[in-house]
């Protein structure tokens, strides 16, 4: 077993562990905002670790480019999706106010002038 095999195993196992903690967080957390946080932060890092381990294992193969594209696509889309889900949950009042330490969306809504729908 070479050093690259050990690094690959550590990356894949670490990424799998992070994905498992994300799944447990989605099931266990009480409201949409905390579930969204659990679904995005460790899930993206876990996927990137697994992809890095697979890239090391497949070094020199043409499939490494596809792994890089998959990682980049995840990095680009996950924050946008999490932001939109959070905004929708807030608008639908599907959150627990007692878990918020600072309500930044309320501050933003108060700054907007009345009668606008927030679209440019």
N, C-alpha and C positions, 0 to 999 in steps of 0.2 A: 504494500500500500504506500503510495507516494505522498508527498506533502500536499500536492494539489488535490488529491482525493480527500485528504483530511479537511482541507479548506472548503472544498465543495460540500462535504457532509455537514460541516459546521454551519455553512450558509443556508443550506436547504433545511436543516433541522431548526435553526434559529428563525427562518422565515415561516416555517410551518407552526412554530410555537406562537409567533406573533399573530398569525392568521387564526389560530385557535383562541387566543385571548380576545381577538376582535369578535369572534363568533359568540363567545361567552358573554362579552360585554353587551352585544346586541340583545341577547336573551335576558340578561339580568338587570340592565339599567332601566330606570323608571319612566323616562319620558323621551320624546323624539330627539331633542337636542343632544342629550347625553348618548343616546344610541347612535346618532349620526356621527358623533365624535369617535365613538368606539369603532364604528364601521369604516371610517376613513383613515385615521392616523395609523394605527398598527397594521391595518390591512394593506395599505399601500407599501409601507416599509417591509412587511412580510413578503409581499409579492416581489418587490425589488430584490430582496435577499435570495429568494428562490430563483429568480431569473439570473442573478449574478452567479449563483452556484451552477445553474445549468449552462451558462455561457462558459464558465471555466471548464466544465466537463466536456463541452462540445467544441473546445478551442480549435480554431482552424476550419470549422465547418461553416457552410453558407447559412445555416440556420441561426447563427449568432446575431446576424443583422435583424432577423425577425424578433428575436428576444429583446434587442435594444429598442426596436420600434414599439413593442408591446409595453415596455417599461416607460418610454416617453409618453405614449398615449395615456397610460395610467396617471402619470405625473401631471399631465395637462388637464385631464377631464375630472379627476377625483375632487379637487378643490372646488371646481365650478358646480358640480352636482351637489356637493355638501352644502355649499352656500345657498343654492336654490331650494334644497330640502329644508334647510333651517329657516329661510324666509317664509316658505309656505307653511311650515309648522307654526311659526309665530303668528302669521296672519289668521290662521284657523284656530288660534288659541289652544293649540295642542301641546302646551308646555306647562311646566310647573313653576309658578312664580317664586315659590319658596327656595328653589334651587339656584336662582339667578342672584349673583352678587351685584351685578350692574346691568341694567336693562338698556343697552345701547340702541336697540331698535325703537324703543319708546322715545328716546331722545331724538332720533332721526325723524320719527313721525311727527314730533312736535315742532321740529324746525321747518318742515315742509309747510307751505302755505295751504290753507283750506281750499278745497274744491279741485285740487289736482289729483290725478290718478297715479302719479309717479313715473309716467312714461314721457320720453322726450320726443 
